[in-house]
Amino acid sequence: MEITQTGILEVNLQNKSESISIESDEQIEKIVKALSSRTRRQILRHIQEEPMDVSNIAASLDMTEANISAQIKKLEEAGLIECSYSSGNHGVRKISNLKFNKLVIKFSS
């Protein structure tokens, strides 16, 4: 994470080609709130290599699936991840994937 002289905060999330630039105060607040949780940051780290489903994330973080689902919802609402659904052995699996590798927040007047 780096704040430049021009009032830009850059956060590199992963080595993907996509990036997003945020200027809206409302969107900045959503993203900052999403990133303020240690659990949500751990989720982002776990899915940066490859998409993962809720049960695998929960198992790797030693947390309940209900908690992980709630955290994923907040990351999705902030626009940091995208989710898809696929068939699993016991129903439908929700797969989470990073949406961007780089987040740029511009603090304009």
VOROZA-939436 format. One line per 5 residues: for each residue y, z, x of N, C-alpha, C. Coordinates in Angstrom, 2 decimals. Example, Ala and Ser with C-alpha at 12.3 -4.5 7.8 and 13.67 -1.06 7.14 Angstrom:
<gulos>
-5.69 7.80 13.19 -4.50 7.80 12.30 -3.30 7.80 13.20 ~ -2.25 7.08 12.85 -1.06 7.14 13.67 0.03 7.87 12.90;
</gulos>
This chain:
<gulos>
-1.16 0.00 0.85 0.00 0.00 0.00 1.23 0.00 0.90 ~ 2.19 -0.84 0.56 3.37 -0.99 1.40 4.59 -1.24 0.52 ~ 5.68 -0.54 0.80 6.95 -0.81 0.12 7.86 -1.49 1.13 ~ 8.30 -2.68 0.78 9.13 -3.46 1.69 10.61 -3.11 1.51 ~ 11.43 -3.62 2.40 12.87 -3.40 2.35 13.49 -4.01 1.11;
12.85 -4.99 0.52 13.42 -5.68 -0.64 13.04 -5.03 -1.96 ~ 12.42 -3.84 -1.91 12.06 -3.15 -3.14 10.81 -3.68 -3.79 ~ 9.84 -4.09 -2.98 8.59 -4.61 -3.50 7.45 -3.72 -3.02 ~ 6.61 -3.28 -3.94 5.43 -2.51 -3.61 4.24 -3.44 -3.67 ~ 3.48 -3.54 -2.57 2.31 -4.40 -2.54 1.07 -3.54 -2.37;
0.07 -3.78 -3.22 -1.20 -3.08 -3.15 -2.30 -4.12 -3.03 ~ -3.04 -4.11 -1.93 -4.16 -5.02 -1.76 -5.42 -4.34 -2.27 ~ -6.09 -4.98 -3.22 -7.27 -4.41 -3.84 -8.56 -4.96 -3.27 ~ -8.59 -6.21 -2.89 -9.81 -6.83 -2.39 -9.50 -8.20 -1.83 ~ -10.44 -8.77 -1.16 -10.26 -10.10 -0.58 -10.62 -11.20 -1.59;
-9.86 -11.30 -2.64 -10.00 -12.38 -3.61 -8.74 -13.22 -3.50 ~ -8.74 -14.37 -4.12 -7.60 -15.27 -3.99 -6.51 -15.01 -5.03 ~ -6.82 -14.31 -6.09 -5.85 -14.10 -7.15 -4.91 -12.95 -6.83 ~ -3.68 -13.08 -7.30 -2.73 -11.98 -7.18 -1.89 -11.95 -8.44 ~ -1.18 -10.83 -8.64 -0.32 -10.69 -9.80 0.98 -10.04 -9.34;
2.07 -10.45 -9.92 3.37 -9.88 -9.64 3.89 -9.24 -10.92 ~ 4.23 -7.97 -10.86 4.65 -7.21 -12.03 6.12 -6.84 -11.90 ~ 6.89 -7.12 -12.93 8.30 -6.73 -12.94 8.67 -5.88 -14.16 ~ 7.88 -5.96 -15.23 8.16 -5.23 -16.45 7.95 -3.73 -16.26 ~ 8.93 -2.92 -16.65 8.81 -1.47 -16.54 7.58 -0.96 -17.30;
7.33 -1.51 -18.46 6.19 -1.07 -19.28 4.87 -1.32 -18.55 ~ 4.73 -2.50 -17.96 3.50 -2.83 -17.24 3.37 -2.00 -15.96 ~ 4.49 -1.77 -15.27 4.47 -0.92 -14.07 3.97 0.47 -14.43 ~ 4.46 1.03 -15.54 4.02 2.37 -15.97 2.53 2.40 -16.27 ~ 2.01 1.39 -16.95 0.58 1.33 -17.24 -0.25 1.30 -15.97;
0.17 0.49 -15.03 -0.58 0.34 -13.77 -0.51 1.62 -12.94 ~ 0.67 2.20 -12.84 0.82 3.43 -12.06 -0.02 4.55 -12.67 ~ -0.01 4.66 -13.99 -0.84 5.67 -14.65 -2.31 5.41 -14.40 ~ -2.72 4.16 -14.47 -4.12 3.82 -14.23 -4.53 4.17 -12.81 ~ -3.66 3.91 -11.84 -3.97 4.18 -10.44 -3.81 5.65 -10.06;
-3.23 6.45 -10.95 -3.01 7.87 -10.64 -4.28 8.70 -10.71 ~ -5.33 8.15 -11.29 -6.60 8.88 -11.42 -7.53 8.56 -10.26 ~ -8.04 9.61 -9.62 -8.98 9.42 -8.52 -10.24 8.71 -9.00 ~ -10.72 9.06 -10.19 -11.92 8.41 -10.74 -11.70 6.92 -10.94 ~ -10.54 6.54 -11.47 -10.27 5.12 -11.69 -10.15 4.37 -10.36;
-9.57 4.99 -9.36 -9.51 4.36 -8.03 -10.92 4.20 -7.45 ~ -11.78 5.18 -7.67 -13.17 5.09 -7.21 -13.89 3.92 -7.91 ~ -13.63 3.77 -9.18 -14.23 2.65 -9.93 -13.78 1.33 -9.32 ~ -12.49 1.19 -9.05 -11.98 -0.04 -8.45 -12.66 -0.33 -7.11 ~ -12.86 0.71 -6.31 -13.55 0.52 -5.02 -14.99 0.06 -5.22;
-15.67 0.62 -6.22 -17.07 0.28 -6.45 -17.25 -1.15 -6.95 ~ -16.30 -1.65 -7.71 -16.47 -3.00 -8.26 -15.80 -4.08 -7.41 ~ -15.22 -3.70 -6.29 -14.55 -4.72 -5.48 -15.53 -5.65 -4.79 ~ -16.72 -5.20 -4.47 -17.71 -6.06 -3.82 -18.37 -7.00 -4.82 ~ -18.72 -6.46 -5.99 -19.37 -7.25 -7.02 -19.18 -6.56 -8.36;
-19.21 -7.32 -9.45 -19.09 -6.71 -10.77 -20.24 -5.73 -11.01 ~ -19.94 -4.66 -11.74 -20.95 -3.64 -12.04 -20.87 -3.25 -13.51 ~ -22.02 -2.81 -14.06 -21.99 -2.32 -15.43 -21.72 -0.81 -15.44 ~ -21.41 -0.31 -16.63 -21.01 1.08 -16.80 -22.07 2.04 -16.28 ~ -23.34 1.78 -16.60 -24.39 2.72 -16.18 -24.54 2.76 -14.66;
-24.40 1.63 -13.99 -24.49 1.62 -12.52 -23.30 2.33 -11.88 ~ -22.11 2.13 -12.44 -20.92 2.82 -11.93 -21.09 4.32 -12.13 ~ -21.53 4.73 -13.32 -21.72 6.15 -13.62 -22.73 6.78 -12.67 ~ -23.83 6.09 -12.43 -24.86 6.62 -11.53 -24.33 6.74 -10.10 ~ -23.60 5.74 -9.64 -23.11 5.78 -8.26 -22.03 6.84 -8.06;
-21.29 7.17 -9.12 -20.25 8.20 -9.02 -20.71 9.56 -9.54 ~ -21.97 9.64 -10.00 -22.54 10.87 -10.55 -21.69 11.43 -11.69 ~ -21.37 10.54 -12.64 -20.57 10.89 -13.81 -21.27 10.36 -15.05 ~ -20.80 10.79 -16.21 -21.40 10.32 -17.46 -20.91 8.91 -17.79 ~ -21.74 8.18 -18.51 -21.35 6.84 -18.94 -20.15 6.89 -19.87;
-20.07 7.95 -20.70 -18.93 8.09 -21.62 -17.62 8.22 -20.84 ~ -17.63 9.01 -19.78 -16.42 9.18 -18.96 -16.05 7.86 -18.28 ~ -17.03 7.19 -17.72 -16.76 5.93 -17.03 -16.23 4.90 -18.02 ~ -16.81 4.84 -19.21 -16.33 3.90 -20.24 -14.87 4.15 -20.59 ~ -14.50 5.42 -20.71 -13.11 5.76 -21.03 -12.17 5.35 -19.89;
-12.61 5.55 -18.65 -11.79 5.19 -17.50 -11.66 3.67 -17.37 ~ -12.74 2.97 -17.64 -12.72 1.51 -17.58 -11.76 0.95 -18.63 ~ -11.75 1.56 -19.80 -10.83 1.12 -20.85 -9.38 1.20 -20.38 ~ -9.03 2.28 -19.68 -7.66 2.44 -19.18 -7.33 1.41 -18.11 ~ -8.30 1.12 -17.23 -8.08 0.09 -16.21 -7.93 -1.29 -16.84;
-8.71 -1.53 -17.89 -8.64 -2.81 -18.59 -7.29 -2.95 -19.31 ~ -6.84 -1.89 -19.96 -5.55 -1.91 -20.66 -4.39 -2.14 -19.69 ~ -4.53 -1.64 -18.47 -3.49 -1.84 -17.45 -3.54 -3.23 -16.85 ~ -4.59 -3.99 -17.17 -4.71 -5.35 -16.66 -5.28 -5.45 -15.25 ~ -5.89 -4.37 -14.76 -6.42 -4.37 -13.40 -7.85 -4.91 -13.32;
-8.59 -4.80 -14.40 -9.96 -5.31 -14.42 -10.17 -6.14 -15.68 ~ -11.25 -6.90 -15.65 -11.67 -7.62 -16.86 -13.13 -7.30 -17.08 ~ -13.52 -7.25 -18.34 -14.88 -6.89 -18.69 -15.53 -8.01 -19.48 ~ -16.82 -8.13 -19.30 -17.62 -9.08 -20.07 -18.88 -8.36 -20.51 ~ -19.59 -8.95 -21.42 -20.80 -8.34 -21.95 -21.98 -9.25 -21.71;
-23.12 -8.63 -21.39 -24.35 -9.40 -21.21 -25.52 -8.58 -21.73 ~ -26.61 -9.26 -22.02 -27.80 -8.58 -22.51 -28.43 -7.75 -21.40 ~ -28.91 -6.58 -21.79 -29.59 -5.70 -20.85 -30.93 -5.29 -21.41 ~ -31.64 -4.44 -20.69 -32.96 -3.97 -21.14 -32.87 -3.12 -22.40 ~ -31.77 -2.39 -22.57 -31.60 -1.49 -23.71 -30.33 -1.81 -24.48;
-30.10 -3.08 -24.75 -28.91 -3.47 -25.50 -27.94 -4.25 -24.65 ~ -26.67 -4.13 -25.00 -25.62 -4.90 -24.33 -25.04 -4.08 -23.18 ~ -24.79 -4.74 -22.05 -24.17 -4.11 -20.89 -22.73 -4.59 -20.76 ~ -21.84 -3.65 -20.48 -20.44 -4.00 -20.24 -20.25 -4.10 -18.73 ~ -19.89 -5.30 -18.27 -19.73 -5.57 -16.84 -18.25 -5.58 -16.49;
-17.87 -4.81 -15.47 -16.47 -4.73 -15.04 -16.28 -5.45 -13.72 ~ -15.15 -6.14 -13.62 -14.83 -6.94 -12.44 -13.34 -6.81 -12.15 ~ -12.98 -6.73 -10.86 -11.56 -6.74 -10.50 -10.92 -8.04 -10.95 ~ -9.73 -7.94 -11.46 -9.02 -9.13 -11.92 -8.21 -9.78 -10.79 ~ -7.69 -8.96 -9.88 -6.81 -9.46 -8.82 -7.13 -8.76 -7.51;
-6.79 -9.41 -6.41 -6.94 -8.76 -5.11 -5.65 -8.11 -4.66 ~ -4.55 -8.57 -5.21 -3.26 -8.09 -4.74 -2.35 -7.86 -5.94 ~ -1.71 -6.73 -5.93 -0.79 -6.35 -6.99 0.58 -6.18 -6.35 ~ 1.57 -6.89 -6.83 2.93 -6.80 -6.30 3.83 -6.30 -7.40 ~ 4.48 -5.17 -7.15 5.41 -4.60 -8.12 6.82 -4.76 -7.58;
7.66 -5.45 -8.33 9.03 -5.67 -7.92 9.95 -4.69 -8.64 ~ 10.71 -3.93 -7.87 11.67 -3.00 -8.41 13.03 -3.68 -8.45 ~ 13.30 -4.33 -9.55 14.58 -5.04 -9.65 15.55 -4.23 -10.49 ~ 16.82 -4.53 -10.33 17.86 -3.78 -11.04 18.14 -4.38 -12.39;
</gulos>
